[in-house]
Amino acid sequence: MDEHGSYGQFCPVAMASEILCTRWTALIVRELLAGSTRFNDLRRGVPRMSPSLLSKRLKELEEAGVIVAEPTRHPGVVDYRLTAAGEDLRTVIDAVGFWGQRWIESSLTLENLDPGLLMWDIRRNLRPDPLPPRRCTIKFIYPELVPDQRSWWLVVESSSVDLCLSDPGYEVDLYVRTPLRTMTSIWMGLSNLTSEIEAGHVEIDGDKAIARSIQTWLGLSVFAKGERRVG
């Protein structure tokens, strides 16, 4: 690119790259495609990105016609919505993700562990329907982490799923205790929940019905079903 951020080529790949290939931009689009619309929710999906850079990238996406910023009833708060051009990126982002799932070594995938990002995506993909028709509280414990990142609570009520880093004060229905690396591997589809439980790497305690149905309500990565290369 030149100093103005342009490749100086008429090629559509080059022109699209000028918008999508700046640092963090594809991940912001990933979060928008997953349903996040508020600034703070987007931040939780890209926790290592500074708020100022996130604001800058959102402005760039707006100027490129990928998103629109819609005012809400709350002063100073906007919803970021994908335009038709933004929605059309779904196949692009999915293709990149499935390519990474297939071709990037699993050992590299598991180098960058982030409990906040993992739990945020589990919250987003959790399926409430298999759970009892009442408030259910599920506590994940990553024993090797520092105290302020060790415990996470998912509170499921009706179709709403909330993620808490501090105790919400509800009785816990199910405890899931496992190393972060193991849970990340399960979430990415690199290992199987049942085999990890049988191996003693995942301990589950609490409501037996919720424990039995964990395979149906636990939210895995949308790329977990992707094929991985052999050899």
Secondary structure by P-SEA (a helix, b strand, c coil): cccccccccccaaaaaaacccccaaaaaaaaaaaccccaaaaaaaaccccaaaaaaaaaaaaaaccbbbbbcccccbbbbbbcaaaaaaaaaaaaaaaaaacccccccccccccaaaaaaaaaaacccccccccbbbbbbbbccccccccbbbbbbcccbbbbbcccccccccbbbbccaaaaaaaaaccccaaaaaaaccccccccaaaaaaccccccccccccbbbbcc
